[in-house]
Amino acid sequence: MILDVKDEFDSRYGKKYIAIMADTIKPLIVPSKVTCYLRSTRVISEEEVQLINNAEMMQGIEKAVDTLLDKMQQRHVYWYSHFVEALRHADMTEAVELLDIPELHTGIMLYNV
């Protein structure tokens, strides 16, 4: 797959923003409530869904959030946008409010520079 400028922007800056916001957003996310949506959009695989859900049951939500964030960022170019939509579908409004930044979805900032 060839990435265009927009794709690189989405992936790179989304990762940076998640890293900055990690301590704030982790307590707001329940991974098992977003894995089905992320699987349906092919952001994570069925095996990753099982891995994340097992981590949540066996090691706790914080470990499962770490696993979720790691797997999403490795697999799908538009992972950030799909992640925000998954949070929205799961009614995790506080997390959505912190992460739903249009520039990180579309690269608008890049084109307005």
RADA-V139766 format. One line per field, one symbol per residue. phi: phi as a letter, one per 30 degrees, with the letter a starting at -180 (. if undefined). Layout:
BEGIN
phi: ???
END
This chain:
BEGIN
phi: .ccceedddeddddddddddcedddedccceddcddddddcidbddddeddddddddccjdedddededdddddcbecedddddddddddhcddddedcdcedddcieeddcd
END
